[in-house]
């Protein structure tokens, strides 16, 4: 029996998927091993399939891609103002 590893980084889990996939493990076996090591809520079957497919298509990077989108408007000044309003109320 293995000791469960709590709160793995996403890139860690993806690295394990990449290694097991390179070793020709089936997706179900990859998922079984991930659950055994990291616990029940580590990753869904669908996400394992997605990452296996991406690695089979040639992806080598296990880190998140940069995303476009609306930047966050939260900053330290805004947080301080909200906290001040909450304390006054």
ChimeraX attribute file (.defattr): number of C-alpha atoms within 10 A of each C-alpha:
attribute: neighborCount
match mode: 1-to-1
recipient: residues
	/A:1	5
	/A:2	7
	/A:3	9
	/A:4	13
	/A:5	12
	/A:6	10
	/A:7	10
	/A:8	10
	/A:9	11
	/A:10	13
	/A:11	13
	/A:12	12
	/A:13	16
	/A:14	20
	/A:15	17
	/A:16	15
	/A:17	24
	/A:18	24
	/A:19	13
	/A:20	18
	/A:21	19
	/A:22	12
	/A:23	9
	/A:24	11
	/A:25	14
	/A:26	13
	/A:27	20
	/A:28	12
	/A:29	13
	/A:30	22
	/A:31	22
	/A:32	14
	/A:33	15
	/A:34	21
	/A:35	16
	/A:36	16
	/A:37	15
	/A:38	18
	/A:39	16
	/A:40	13
	/A:41	9
	/A:42	19
	/A:43	16
	/A:44	12
	/A:45	13
	/A:46	11
	/A:47	12
	/A:48	20
	/A:49	17
	/A:50	13
	/A:51	19
	/A:52	21
	/A:53	14
	/A:54	14
	/A:55	19
	/A:56	13
	/A:57	9
	/A:58	8
	/A:59	12
	/A:60	11
	/A:61	13
	/A:62	17
	/A:63	12
	/A:64	8
	/A:65	7
	/A:66	6
	/A:67	6
	/A:68	6
	/A:69	6
	/A:70	6
	/A:71	6
	/A:72	6
	/A:73	6
	/A:74	8
	/A:75	8
	/A:76	8
	/A:77	9
	/A:78	11
	/A:79	11
	/A:80	11
	/A:81	11
	/A:82	12
	/A:83	12
	/A:84	11
	/A:85	10
	/A:86	9
	/A:87	8
	/A:88	7
	/A:89	6
